[in-house]
Amino acid sequence: MKKSKWMLGAAAMLALSVALAGCGGDKKADDKAAGVKGSLMVYTSIYPDIIDNMCKPNVAKAFPDMKVNWF
């Protein structure tokens, strides 16, 4: 009986640690994305007003060193 309680506790701790490990943020990943340079051509069927008002400002903010052409 004690062994099954110990195994249940160990399994619960393992599940909790795996769940909490997925919640951590990684600033290095954000820094890498911000350092992307170059040019990009985006082919899309989105309406131009949506691209101008939503897409372009958000992409420019996320990737300031990247030149993005929209088609």
N, C-alpha and C positions, 0 to 999 in steps of 0.2 A: 504494500500500500504506500509506503514512504517513497519507494522508487518511482511509482507512477506520478506522485505529486511533484517530485523533483523534476521528472521529465516534462511534465506539464508546465512547470515554472520556467524551465530552460527554454521550452518552445515559445512561451509567451514573451520572454525577454528577447529572444532572437527575432520574433515578429515585430516587436516594438522597435528594436534597433534598426531593422531594415526599413520600417516605415519612416522613422525619423531621419535616416540617412538621405532619403529622397527629398526632404524638405530643405536641405541646406542650399544656400546660394553660392555661386562661384563668381567672384568679382573678376577673376582672370578671364573667364569666357566673355564677359561684357567688355573688358578692355581689348580683347582680340577683335571683337566685332567693330569696335569704334576705330580701330587702326586699319581697317580695310581701305585700300587705295585702288584706283583704276577706273575703268569705265564699264558701263553695263547698258545693254539695250533691252527694254522690256516691251514685249509684244502683248497687248491685252485688248479685250473687247469691252472694257469698262468705259462708261460715258466720260467724255473729257472734263466735265465740270466736277465729277467725283475725283478724277485724277488730280486736277488742279487744286481742289480744296482739301482733299484728305491724303492722298497718296504722296504727292510730291513733298509737302512739308514734313510728313512723318519720316519718309525715307531720307530726306536731307538732314533731319535732326539725328537720326540713328547712324547715318554714314556720311559725315560731313566732308570727308576727303574723296568720296566717290562721285564720278560724273555719271548721271543716269539720264538716258534718252528714252522717252516714252513714245510708243507707236501704237 
